[in-house]
Amino acid sequence: MSKPLVFFDSTDAIRGAEASEADRSATWKDFLHILKMGIVFSNLITTFAGLWLALDETGQSFFDHIGTVIAALVGSGLVMAGGCALNNFIDRDIDQLMERTKDRPSATGQLTARQVFWTGIIMSTLGTIVLIQASYTAAVLGLVGLFVYVVVYTLWLKRTHSINTIVGGISGAIPPVIGWAAIDPGLVSLTPWLLFLIVFLWQPPHFLALAIKRVDEYRRAGVPMLPVVAGMNMTKRQMIFYVVLLLPASLMLYELGPLYLTFAVLLGIGWIAVAVAGLFTKDVMKWSKRMFVYSLNYLTILFIVMVVSVL
């Protein structure tokens, strides 16, 4: 089991003192590290796709709504960054036990727990205020995503149940809906919910690939990821399940035209092939890395093609 969650304790002060004695003052790079800018930029691609498709479907001009577009992207980015900082704040104990995360400023004490916590709170608050300038619906969706990611996923399920990856996927699937809601707050169209479904189905195989690669670290930290509690074979089968479902889900956006459909089919079949290959591979770690990289390319390419398809 993982260590009991403690928000602030004496060890935070000790680490901060040690960092000070070593003359390792916090820098802007340390703050960027806890904001997980790679994740933020990746999610902003889906946010932009959502608002771009909303503009096209409602027949509105991009430049007539440039203020709304900026508010949606900046607000979403701030809320996401704030959520990532709060995730680092909560996970700083188990992050110290994992090779992938042990050098995070929140885990090393380069940034104190209070610095990380208030960075998350301030960024999330500012992001929500900015999102309100886009639409109230977008702001509410941003808060829902933040709550699911920080409270439901990080604070609760990540430490207690292997379903954490699936439930946490709700927060990751909300950005394109936020983008759509900035332009069309009513959300009466089916398109934003199909975008949500695509990203939601994408996330389990993406994160389970990482969980396989880091299974020993998760086991040591007491985090009940699926490979830890159910083994590799069950994890592989679940990954195949989601990848297979993703293909017909992506094709439901057929109205985007032949260019989009071509990429959706090729990318989908390609990922299914890679996923199924995992049942026969002897080098599971190499295969998990291939799955992880493919998943990143899949989402990026698919959503870029969505945007290009309606130019």
BELQUIVEN-V736675 format. One record per helix or strand. SS is the DSSP state (H for helix, E for strand). FROM is the first residue (numbers start at 1). TO is the last residue. If there is no record, write none. Layout:
# BELQUIVEN-V736675
ss: <SS & SS>
from: <FROM & FROM>
to: <TO & TO>
This chain:
# BELQUIVEN-V736675
ss: <H & H & H & H & H & H & H & H & H & H & H & H & H & H & H & H>
from: <10 & 28 & 37 & 63 & 92 & 105 & 113 & 136 & 164 & 191 & 215 & 226 & 232 & 254 & 258 & 284>
to: <21 & 34 & 58 & 90 & 95 & 108 & 134 & 159 & 183 & 213 & 221 & 230 & 251 & 256 & 277 & 309>
